[in-house]
């Protein structure tokens, strides 16, 4: 069992449900305050046959498809060849996995159950150590998550991970939670420029919104989304932050599961191979500690609304 100070270990919930009193709200508070929640095992159904099938997959190194992704709402699979003999089986495995994680989240984190938006699932079969990626795509540098093509407009990014590697840990480092880190760095990263765009920039943003409304493939980003995309890159570029900021190493052992708001916990993946992941988008109205959310932290610093 991992005893990293970055994690709170969950012992009162199993795949059969709560073993004592329902503490959903308490665990939501821990997550929203920057803790990772760790299970010494898988708290939902993950058949051994599905795990063995995934471990048999050999994904080639690629800048385009580092993961196999699954879009649950459309039952759509990406990252595996259309003529692959394993495609149908992979789609079944990923579909079952996603449904199981959804059922788990609705029970374990009940305050989110009515309002979450289901996002992508993924299987990550590549060894993370020493991957040859361009700077902004490197996973081994501390960063907070932001989606270029799927703006959240202030909703939070919650991710559930399971290390299905039977023998090897998945190694992360994490930094100070967003509500601690951002007040020290957001001004230097240019938050006020994003909070108060120029007239020309506002015109561009208005055109993008109009294009989005009529169905053009352009993301409708808020000021929050634009800053968070910038902040993701700025943190990776910032040598002083990468070298000197406080860090905690966490080794996620084979078979364990962890949950984390990756928009609020700076994280880097140092090594590991074979992990499953499901993403959820949690809106502000569902949060139990919204004052700890990146949106409200940044709005307090900038002294203005950023969600539009």
URZIVEN-V363716 format. One record per residue. N is the residue number from 1. RES is the residue in three letters. PHI is phi in whole degrees, -180 to 180 (* if undefined). OMEGA is omega in whole degrees, 0 to 359 (999 if undefined). D_FIRST is the distance of its C-alpha to the first C-alpha in Angstrom with 2 decimals. Layout:
N|RES|PHI|OMEGA|D_FIRST, N|RES|PHI|OMEGA|D_FIRST
This chain:
1|UNK|*|179|0.00, 2|UNK|-74|179|3.81, 3|UNK|-115|180|6.39, 4|UNK|-58|177|9.30, 5|UNK|-65|178|12.42, 6|UNK|-77|186|13.36, 7|UNK|-115|165|10.89, 8|UNK|-109|184|11.19, 9|UNK|-86|181|8.54, 10|UNK|-94|179|10.79, 11|UNK|-122|185|11.05, 12|UNK|-104|178|14.84, 13|UNK|-142|176|15.45, 14|UNK|-129|179|15.23, 15|UNK|-64|175|17.62, 16|UNK|-89|179|20.12, 17|UNK|111|182|20.17, 18|UNK|-70|177|19.70, 19|UNK|-93|177|18.80, 20|UNK|-143|180|20.62, 21|UNK|-66|178|22.80, 22|UNK|-66|181|22.74, 23|UNK|-117|183|21.06, 24|UNK|-53|184|21.78, 25|UNK|-65|178|23.78, 26|UNK|-62|182|21.28, 27|UNK|-71|174|18.59, 28|UNK|-61|179|21.42, 29|UNK|-62|178|22.28, 30|UNK|-59|180|18.85, 31|UNK|-60|184|19.03, 32|UNK|-68|179|22.65, 33|UNK|-92|174|22.09, 34|UNK|104|175|19.95, 35|UNK|-88|165|16.33, 36|UNK|-95|177|13.96, 37|UNK|-103|188|12.41, 38|UNK|-118|172|9.01, 39|UNK|-111|176|8.62, 40|UNK|-85|185|6.14, 41|UNK|145|182|9.50, 42|UNK|-114|185|13.02, 43|UNK|-86|176|14.81, 44|UNK|-154|184|18.18, 45|UNK|-74|175|20.21, 46|UNK|-137|186|19.62, 47|UNK|-57|179|21.77, 48|UNK|-59|180|21.00, 49|UNK|-65|177|24.51, 50|UNK|-68|179|23.92, 51|UNK|-61|180|20.81, 52|UNK|-64|177|22.87, 53|UNK|-62|180|25.78, 54|UNK|-62|180|23.95, 55|UNK|-67|180|22.63, 56|UNK|-83|183|26.29, 57|UNK|-80|180|27.51, 58|UNK|-118|181|28.60, 59|UNK|-89|179|29.31, 60|UNK|-78|178|31.73, 61|UNK|-63|181|31.30, 62|UNK|-156|175|33.33, 63|UNK|-74|183|33.86, 64|UNK|-90|185|34.83, 65|UNK|-128|177|32.20, 66|UNK|-79|181|28.84, 67|UNK|-128|163|27.25, 68|UNK|-97|184|28.35, 69|UNK|-110|182|28.90, 70|UNK|-136|179|29.73, 71|UNK|-104|189|31.76, 72|UNK|-59|186|31.16, 73|UNK|-68|178|34.26, 74|UNK|-113|184|36.50, 75|UNK|51|187|34.61, 76|UNK|-115|183|35.13, 77|UNK|-110|177|33.34, 78|UNK|-132|175|33.61, 79|UNK|96|177|32.73, 80|UNK|-137|186|33.86, 81|UNK|-59|181|37.48, 82|UNK|-62|181|39.67, 83|UNK|-98|180|41.04, 84|UNK|-67|177|37.75, 85|UNK|-67|181|37.62, 86|UNK|-95|188|33.95, 87|UNK|-62|182|34.68, 88|UNK|-63|179|35.23, 89|UNK|-65|178|32.15, 90|UNK|-62|180|30.02, 91|UNK|-63|178|31.61, 92|UNK|-66|181|30.81, 93|UNK|-63|181|27.14, 94|UNK|-68|178|26.72, 95|UNK|-65|179|28.78, 96|UNK|-65|180|26.77, 97|UNK|-58|183|23.47, 98|UNK|-61|180|25.04, 99|UNK|-62|180|26.48, 100|UNK|-67|180|23.25, 101|UNK|-67|177|21.46, 102|UNK|-61|179|24.58, 103|UNK|-62|178|24.54, 104|UNK|-61|182|20.93, 105|UNK|-62|183|21.76, 106|UNK|-64|177|24.97, 107|UNK|-88|186|23.32, 108|UNK|-73|180|20.16, 109|UNK|-118|188|22.04, 110|UNK|-57|178|25.45, 111|UNK|-59|180|27.28, 112|UNK|-93|195|27.12, 113|UNK|-61|185|28.20, 114|UNK|-85|193|31.94, 115|UNK|-119|184|32.16, 116|UNK|-68|171|29.61, 117|UNK|-110|180|31.01, 118|UNK|-79|179|29.33, 119|UNK|-108|187|29.09, 120|UNK|-78|166|28.22, 121|UNK|-109|179|25.44, 122|UNK|-151|170|24.68, 123|UNK|-120|186|23.35, 124|UNK|-115|187|22.71, 125|UNK|-91|184|23.26, 126|UNK|-87|171|24.19, 127|UNK|-70|185|22.42, 128|UNK|-79|186|22.15, 129|UNK|-67|173|22.72, 130|UNK|62|175|26.38, 131|UNK|-73|182|27.72, 132|UNK|-93|181|31.38, 133|UNK|-128|176|31.70, 134|UNK|-66|190|34.09, 135|UNK|-52|187|32.93, 136|UNK|-73|177|32.47, 137|UNK|-102|181|30.44, 138|UNK|-68|179|28.03, 139|UNK|-88|185|24.37, 140|UNK|-89|176|23.43, 141|UNK|-110|180|25.32, 142|UNK|-60|180|24.13, 143|UNK|-160|168|25.75, 144|UNK|-111|187|25.81, 145|UNK|-81|170|26.65, 146|UNK|-152|186|30.17, 147|UNK|-101|180|31.87, 148|UNK|-62|187|35.29, 149|UNK|-104|183|36.63, 150|UNK|-133|182|34.97, 151|UNK|-60|179|35.65, 152|UNK|-99|180|33.74, 153|UNK|55|176|36.39, 154|UNK|104|173|33.85, 155|UNK|-67|187|31.51, 156|UNK|-99|183|27.82, 157|UNK|-106|179|25.63, 158|UNK|-105|182|22.44, 159|UNK|-127|177|20.27, 160|UNK|-114|182|17.68, 161|UNK|-118|170|15.82, 162|UNK|-134|176|14.17, 163|UNK|-83|182|13.33, 164|UNK|-92|175|15.36, 165|UNK|-63|185|15.53, 166|UNK|-75|187|14.85, 167|UNK|-134|191|14.21, 168|UNK|-120|176|13.87, 169|UNK|-68|166|11.52, 170|UNK|-104|190|13.30, 171|UNK|-109|177|13.93, 172|UNK|-117|157|15.30, 173|UNK|-120|177|17.04, 174|UNK|-131|180|18.07, 175|UNK|-111|180|20.98, 176|UNK|-65|179|22.49, 177|UNK|-61|189|22.79, 178|UNK|-55|184|26.15, 179|UNK|-69|175|27.84, 180|UNK|-95|186|27.33, 181|UNK|-76|188|27.99, 182|UNK|-63|179|30.87, 183|UNK|-60|180|33.33, 184|UNK|-88|190|33.28, 185|UNK|-125|189|33.76, 186|UNK|-62|179|35.35, 187|UNK|-62|180|38.88, 188|UNK|-64|180|38.68, 189|UNK|-80|175|37.40, 190|UNK|92|182|40.56, 191|UNK|-55|185|39.49, 192|UNK|-63|177|43.02, 193|UNK|-66|179|44.57, 194|UNK|-77|180|42.48, 195|UNK|-73|183|43.08, 196|UNK|-129|183|46.83, 197|UNK|-66|179|47.84, 198|UNK|-71|178|51.38, 199|UNK|-59|180|54.07, 200|UNK|-64|179|53.83, 201|UNK|-65|179|50.06, 202|UNK|-63|178|50.46, 203|UNK|-66|177|53.04, 204|UNK|-64|181|50.72, 205|UNK|-65|178|47.95, 206|UNK|-65|178|50.50, 207|UNK|-66|178|51.63, 208|UNK|-64|178|48.09, 209|UNK|-62|179|47.63, 210|UNK|-63|177|50.96, 211|UNK|-63|178|50.04, 212|UNK|-63|182|46.80, 213|UNK|-62|182|48.80, 214|UNK|-89|172|51.21, 215|UNK|98|176|48.51, 216|UNK|-72|183|48.38, 217|UNK|-79|177|45.05, 218|UNK|-123|181|44.43, 219|UNK|-72|179|41.44, 220|UNK|-93|186|42.44, 221|UNK|-88|170|40.49, 222|UNK|-82|174|40.60, 223|UNK|-62|176|40.81, 224|UNK|-60|181|37.14, 225|UNK|-62|181|36.28, 226|UNK|-65|178|38.55, 227|UNK|-67|183|37.04, 228|UNK|-64|174|33.42, 229|UNK|-62|177|34.38, 230|UNK|-63|183|36.10, 231|UNK|-64|176|33.24, 232|UNK|-54|181|30.81, 233|UNK|-72|183|33.24, 234|UNK|-62|179|34.20, 235|UNK|-64|180|30.70, 236|UNK|-68|180|30.36, 237|UNK|-78|190|33.83, 238|UNK|-84|184|33.32, 239|UNK|-63|181|32.75, 240|UNK|-63|178|32.55, 241|UNK|-63|181|29.83, 242|UNK|-64|184|27.77, 243|UNK|-86|193|28.33, 244|UNK|-113|183|28.34, 245|UNK|-72|180|26.33, 246|UNK|-60|182|23.17, 247|UNK|-139|174|20.03, 248|UNK|-128|176|16.27, 249|UNK|-92|176|14.29, 250|UNK|-130|177|11.05, 251|UNK|-102|180|9.62, 252|UNK|-88|189|8.66, 253|UNK|-72|178|7.50, 254|UNK|-55|176|10.13, 255|UNK|88|183|10.59, 256|UNK|-90|181|8.66, 257|UNK|-129|177|11.16, 258|UNK|-141|180|12.02, 259|UNK|-121|181|15.34, 260|UNK|-161|169|17.45, 261|UNK|-81|187|21.14, 262|UNK|-78|171|21.94, 263|UNK|-83|185|25.39, 264|UNK|-117|178|24.09, 265|UNK|-123|174|21.21, 266|UNK|-58|187|22.51, 267|UNK|-145|175|20.22, 268|UNK|-143|180|20.59, 269|UNK|-106|185|19.09, 270|UNK|-89|181|19.34, 271|UNK|-163|179|18.38, 272|UNK|128|182|17.10, 273|UNK|-144|177|19.03, 274|UNK|76|176|19.09, 275|UNK|-137|173|17.73, 276|UNK|-101|183|19.19, 277|UNK|-150|173|20.10, 278|UNK|-129|181|22.26, 279|UNK|-105|174|24.07, 280|UNK|-127|174|25.66, 281|UNK|-106|184|28.34, 282|UNK|-110|183|28.31, 283|UNK|-72|182|31.76, 284|UNK|-56|185|32.55, 285|UNK|-65|181|33.94, 286|UNK|-92|186|30.62, 287|UNK|-72|177|28.62, 288|UNK|-95|177|27.93, 289|UNK|-134|185|27.97, 290|UNK|-62|179|30.43, 291|UNK|-66|177|31.38, 292|UNK|-92|183|28.06, 293|UNK|-71|177|28.80, 294|UNK|-54|180|29.99, 295|UNK|-59|184|33.34, 296|UNK|-71|176|34.12, 297|UNK|-63|181|32.88, 298|UNK|-70|178|35.19, 299|UNK|-64|177|38.02, 300|UNK|-66|179|37.93, 301|UNK|-66|184|38.18, 302|UNK|-82|181|40.90, 303|UNK|59|177|42.63, 304|UNK|-161|176|43.35, 305|UNK|-74|181|42.05, 306|UNK|-122|188|40.23, 307|UNK|-81|180|39.59, 308|UNK|-120|999|42.95
